Amino acid sequence: MIRNALLVMLSIIFLVTAGSLTYVFYYNTKAQIAEDKEKRIAEMPQKEEPKTLRDQIKQKQKEKEDKLKAKKEAEKRGNKVDAEDEAKEDIAHLVQDMYITPLSANDRAYEYEEHDDAGIFLHPYVIEHKGGATTLHLKAGNRGGAPMNFDTIVIKCDSGEKQLKFPAGGQSSSAQGGLAASFYDVQAAGDIENIMHAIAGSNYVQVAISGHEEENKILSPSEIKQFRNIMLLYDELKGSN
């Protein structure tokens, strides 16, 4: 009988010990799994937030400064700077304040912000075509209380008076900022491209809608500078095609 009691006590001790060991093993394993999970999460690359336009501009400016520094150091060492690299730097500098809009078929449009103020406007922009020639464009018209029919804008600039003539039936209209906009949006070539180059090369530019003498405007220095940058970008991209 004493033997049976001892066997029962030993069995109870065994069961308690085994249970304790299982409990300890379970919680140690659980803690290890949690620790391993936290370690994996910490080692995972952080998800990069999409860059805003301001961030893109800052990044391009930093890249430009870094390249300029590298160029100067290379020149000090007597190394020749590749002309293609210089062209890429020039383009990065020109587009740093522009909106770059992806279009279909991997094309991209380069332009400055288009304002919706009343009066005459000239809005040049460039489209870089994937696998094709870069094209120059001009959106030109007037915003006012009512639509306006016209086909010619008179330009007075440093090289004299010129006329932007638009194709018949090509006028468009829309409502923008509570104003009625009447405008042409054309691919610039020939005379229109030449006039755009003349505007970009001038210090003084006055525009007026033919037949509507009250609708005239003198372009500000910043507007002329933006025109100049668009034309420079067009020439750079066209030359790299």
C-alpha positions as CSV (number, residue, x, y, z in Angstrom):
1,M,0.0,0.0,0.0
2,I,2.9,2.4,0.8
3,R,4.4,1.5,-2.6
4,N,1.2,2.4,-4.4
5,A,1.1,5.8,-2.5
6,L,4.6,6.5,-3.5
7,L,3.8,5.7,-7.1
8,V,0.8,8.1,-7.0
9,M,2.9,10.9,-5.5
10,L,5.7,10.3,-8.1
11,S,3.1,10.4,-10.9
12,I,1.6,13.7,-9.6
13,I,5.1,15.2,-9.3
14,F,5.9,14.1,-12.9
15,L,2.7,15.6,-14.2
16,V,3.1,18.9,-12.4
17,T,6.7,19.2,-13.6
18,A,5.9,18.3,-17.2
19,G,3.0,20.8,-17.1
20,S,5.3,23.5,-15.8
21,L,7.9,22.8,-18.4
22,T,5.3,22.9,-21.1
23,Y,3.9,26.2,-19.8
24,V,7.4,27.7,-19.7
25,F,8.2,26.4,-23.2
26,Y,5.0,27.7,-24.6
27,Y,5.4,31.3,-23.3
28,N,9.1,31.3,-24.2
29,T,8.3,30.2,-27.8
30,K,5.5,32.8,-28.0
31,A,7.9,35.6,-26.8
32,Q,10.5,34.4,-29.4
33,I,7.9,34.5,-32.2
34,A,6.9,38.0,-31.2
35,E,10.5,39.1,-31.0
36,D,11.3,37.6,-34.4
37,K,8.2,39.4,-35.9
38,E,9.2,42.7,-34.6
39,K,12.7,42.2,-35.9
40,R,11.4,41.4,-39.4
41,I,9.2,44.5,-39.4
42,A,12.1,46.7,-38.3
43,E,14.3,45.2,-41.1
44,M,11.7,45.8,-43.8
45,P,12.3,48.8,-46.1
46,Q,10.1,51.8,-45.2
47,K,7.4,52.5,-47.7
48,E,8.4,55.7,-49.6
49,E,5.7,58.3,-49.8
50,P,5.0,59.7,-53.2
51,K,7.0,62.9,-53.8
52,T,5.1,66.2,-54.1
53,L,6.0,68.6,-56.8
54,R,7.9,70.8,-54.3
55,D,9.9,67.7,-53.2
56,Q,10.6,66.9,-56.9
57,I,11.9,70.4,-57.4
58,K,14.1,70.3,-54.3
59,Q,15.5,66.9,-55.4
60,K,16.3,68.2,-58.9
61,Q,17.9,71.3,-57.4
62,K,20.1,69.1,-55.1
63,E,21.0,66.8,-58.1
64,K,22.0,69.9,-60.1
65,E,24.1,71.3,-57.3
66,D,25.8,67.8,-56.8
67,K,26.5,67.6,-60.6
68,L,27.9,71.1,-60.7
69,K,30.2,70.3,-57.8
70,A,31.3,67.1,-59.5
71,K,31.9,69.0,-62.8
72,K,34.1,71.6,-61.1
73,E,36.1,68.9,-59.4
74,A,36.5,67.1,-62.7
75,E,37.7,70.3,-64.3
76,K,40.2,70.9,-61.6
77,R,41.6,67.4,-62.2
78,G,41.8,68.2,-65.9
79,N,39.1,65.8,-66.9
80,K,36.8,66.7,-69.8
81,V,33.1,67.0,-69.0
82,D,30.9,65.1,-71.5
83,A,28.7,67.5,-73.6
84,E,25.7,65.1,-73.2
85,D,25.9,65.3,-69.5
86,E,26.0,69.1,-69.7
87,A,22.9,69.1,-71.8
88,K,21.1,66.9,-69.2
89,E,22.1,69.4,-66.5
90,D,20.7,72.3,-68.6
91,I,17.4,70.5,-69.0
92,A,17.1,69.7,-65.3
93,H,17.7,73.3,-64.5
94,L,15.1,74.5,-67.0
95,V,12.3,72.2,-65.8
96,Q,12.8,72.7,-62.0
97,D,9.8,75.0,-61.7
98,M,7.6,73.4,-64.4
99,Y,4.8,71.0,-64.1
100,I,5.7,67.6,-65.7
101,T,2.5,65.8,-66.7
102,P,2.5,62.2,-67.9
103,L,0.4,61.7,-71.1
104,S,-0.6,58.7,-73.1
105,A,2.1,56.4,-74.6
106,N,4.7,57.6,-72.2
107,D,4.7,61.2,-73.5
108,R,5.3,64.1,-71.1
109,A,4.1,67.7,-71.1
110,Y,6.3,70.5,-69.7
111,E,4.6,73.7,-68.7
112,Y,4.3,76.4,-66.1
113,E,1.2,76.9,-64.0
114,E,-1.6,78.3,-66.0
115,H,-3.4,81.1,-64.2
116,D,-7.0,82.0,-64.7
117,D,-6.8,85.8,-64.6
118,A,-9.0,88.0,-66.8
119,G,-7.5,89.3,-70.0
120,I,-5.2,88.0,-72.8
121,F,-2.9,85.1,-72.1
122,L,-0.1,83.3,-74.0
123,H,0.7,79.8,-72.6
124,P,3.5,78.0,-74.3
125,Y,4.3,74.3,-73.5
126,V,6.4,71.4,-74.8
127,I,5.4,67.8,-75.3
128,E,8.2,65.2,-75.3
129,H,7.1,62.2,-77.4
130,K,8.4,58.7,-76.6
131,G,10.2,57.6,-79.7
132,G,9.2,60.7,-81.6
133,A,10.0,64.3,-82.2
134,T,9.5,66.8,-79.4
135,T,6.7,69.3,-80.3
136,L,6.1,72.9,-79.3
137,H,2.6,74.1,-78.5
138,L,0.8,77.4,-77.7
139,K,-2.4,78.1,-76.0
140,A,-3.5,81.7,-76.6
141,G,-6.7,83.6,-76.0
142,N,-8.7,85.8,-73.7
143,R,-10.7,85.5,-70.5
144,G,-13.6,87.8,-69.9
145,G,-17.3,88.1,-69.1
146,A,-18.4,86.7,-72.4
147,P,-16.9,84.6,-75.3
148,M,-14.9,86.5,-77.9
149,N,-14.4,85.6,-81.6
150,F,-11.0,86.4,-83.1
151,D,-8.3,84.8,-85.2
152,T,-5.3,87.1,-84.8
153,I,-3.2,88.4,-81.9
154,V,-0.8,91.3,-82.6
155,I,2.6,91.0,-81.0
156,K,4.9,94.1,-80.5
157,C,8.3,93.1,-79.4
158,D,12.0,94.1,-79.7
159,S,12.2,92.9,-83.3
160,G,9.0,94.8,-84.4
161,E,5.3,94.1,-84.9
162,K,4.2,90.5,-85.8
163,Q,0.9,88.7,-86.0
164,L,-0.1,85.4,-84.6
165,K,-2.7,84.0,-87.0
166,F,-4.8,81.0,-86.0
167,P,-6.6,78.5,-88.2
168,A,-10.3,79.1,-89.0
169,G,-12.6,77.0,-87.0
170,G,-10.0,76.1,-84.4
171,Q,-11.2,78.3,-81.6
172,S,-12.3,76.7,-78.3
173,S,-14.1,78.0,-75.3
174,S,-14.5,77.0,-71.6
175,A,-15.5,78.5,-68.3
176,Q,-12.5,79.1,-66.0
177,G,-12.6,80.8,-62.6
178,G,-16.0,82.3,-63.3
179,L,-14.7,83.8,-66.7
180,A,-15.5,82.7,-70.2
181,A,-12.2,81.7,-71.9
182,S,-11.9,81.9,-75.7
183,F,-8.7,80.4,-77.0
184,Y,-6.7,78.5,-79.6
185,D,-4.5,75.5,-78.6
186,V,-2.2,74.7,-81.5
187,Q,1.0,72.9,-82.3
188,A,3.5,75.7,-83.0
189,A,5.4,75.5,-86.3
190,G,6.5,77.9,-89.0
191,D,5.5,81.5,-88.4
192,I,4.0,80.8,-84.9
193,E,7.2,79.1,-83.8
194,N,9.3,82.0,-85.1
195,I,7.1,84.6,-83.3
196,M,7.5,82.5,-80.1
197,H,11.2,82.7,-80.4
198,A,11.0,86.5,-81.0
199,I,8.9,86.8,-77.8
200,A,11.5,84.8,-75.9
201,G,14.3,87.0,-77.1
202,S,12.7,90.3,-76.2
203,N,12.7,92.5,-73.2
204,Y,9.5,94.3,-74.1
205,V,6.4,92.4,-75.4
206,Q,2.9,93.8,-75.9
207,V,0.0,91.6,-77.0
208,A,-3.4,92.7,-78.3
209,I,-6.3,90.9,-79.9
210,S,-6.9,92.2,-83.4
211,G,-10.2,94.0,-83.7
212,H,-10.5,94.4,-79.9
213,E,-8.3,97.3,-79.0
214,E,-9.4,97.3,-75.4
215,E,-7.9,93.8,-75.0
216,N,-4.2,94.3,-74.7
217,K,-1.5,93.5,-72.3
218,I,2.3,94.0,-71.6
219,L,3.9,90.8,-70.6
220,S,5.7,90.9,-67.2
221,P,9.5,90.1,-67.0
222,S,8.6,86.7,-65.3
223,E,6.2,85.8,-68.1
224,I,8.9,86.6,-70.7
225,K,11.4,84.5,-68.7
226,Q,9.0,81.6,-68.6
227,F,8.5,81.9,-72.4
228,R,12.3,81.9,-72.8
229,N,12.7,78.8,-70.7
230,I,10.0,76.9,-72.6
231,M,11.7,77.8,-75.9
232,L,15.2,76.8,-74.5
233,L,13.7,73.5,-73.3
234,Y,12.1,72.9,-76.7
235,D,15.4,73.5,-78.5
236,E,17.3,71.2,-76.0
237,L,14.8,68.3,-76.3
238,K,14.5,68.7,-80.1
239,G,18.3,68.6,-80.4
240,S,18.5,65.4,-78.3
241,N,15.9,63.5,-80.5
